[in-house]
Amino acid sequence: KMNRYVALASAWVLVACSQPATQERALTYELLRAGENPDTPLALKEFGAPDSARKASNAFSGRLILETQEQANHFELLRDALNLVTPDRPDINQLPAFNFAFVQDGAFLVPVTTGPVLNDHSWWEFVLGTGRVWDEDGDKGWSRASIPFALKEIREDCIHNGLMSFVYRANGDISNVVFQIGNQTCQYLQFEMSGMLAARYEPGRLSDAGAVITSARQNRGTRIPVHPIAEIDEKYPGANAAAFGSVDEIDPADMSLYGFVIDGINYVSDCDTPYGDYPFCSEMALPSYSTAKSVVGGLGLMLLESAYPGAASAPIAELVPECAEGWEDTTIEHALDMTTGHFGLPNMHGDEDNAINGRFFAEDHAGKIDVACNGFPRKAEPGTHLSYHTWDTYLAGTAMNAFLKQREGLGADFFDDLLVAKVWEPLGLSQMARATRRTYDEVRQPYTGFGLTLLRDDVAKLAQFI
């Protein structure tokens, strides 16, 4: 059910929105320096550069460290459909530890690490996008920065997009950092969170700055050209721009962004939120959910079959020891097709919607593969009955990884060596897309059934490629 949102909200690139030069800023230099928490929530234009913005006179290169031990100044839980918020996980309204390196490239502020970033927080991982730096009137010779970020739920794919902003000087002086999350992209968990955090800036030359900048420039240089979706009516007489992202299909309150690619142009919507347009549309992190079943699982098996003909017919039992009994005639392709013959309820979505609810609570590979191999009895011959099982796709990914390791060594990884190397890199996908959700253990098994984090340009490129 969540995939529908992604399908509509996944084919795009950026232009940063800006506020009119005459707009008086609420997020002032004085407020940031004093650490006074603003009335929340802020209009998102407060995190964008005004038309009068000038080139940043202060360079930013080094580490940004935030004091995240305190709870957010403002937190409002809007929806908790699965009753996930419990007393044993009290830090939902607290950011994970934040200590990240950034390098400036002209007006861009590029994170060295994009994420999701593993940590010991019970709820969240950081995902970082490329921000901006500039000078503006009223900042008394300091430069201003704004960074798009997201919180991604551990073990899961739900994304909560936010923004942070501060003023700084090249010598290491920095104001407090204001942050705000108010864009709802998660079906079952929604909230608003904002606050003001003490910060440190440790300037310094980064050894990998050149490679980070080169990679970011290559990605920006290969992005599909962007036009507003309203221009489709002008370019293609008889088209109806209003039919894209139609309110008859998706409530506008549930829509983050959408787009349509034709003739080499990416026609895109605004990135609407309850507090105005998201100023970094091209950097908005999008969860893939079950599109990964096709993009990671489907393309992954095509690549494996291309390299090793017959791979799709390899028996699961010979590749996954945990599936030794009752899986002898089940192949990788059966698992990817979700026709293993192992199921509980006979209707297609019954098991996925039942007690397990399609969610892999186990963080390690042993827990997940146990559900995949032993969670359901065998009731039909492989290839004869479809039961929608995310864990079948996880099983297919596990088998593909084992198949590749048998032939190319224990260091082989089907996501990195096949998908990233042979498709993601040639297409020029973002660094964000080149990581996938993996198990929290030494196995680091790609989830396969979900777990990508994509920019709208990534989705447009993948859609064209497919």
Order of alpha helices (4+ residues) and beta strands (2+ residues): alpha-alpha-beta-beta-beta-beta-beta-beta-beta-beta-beta-beta-beta-alpha-beta-alpha-beta-beta-beta-alpha-alpha-alpha-alpha-alpha-beta-alpha
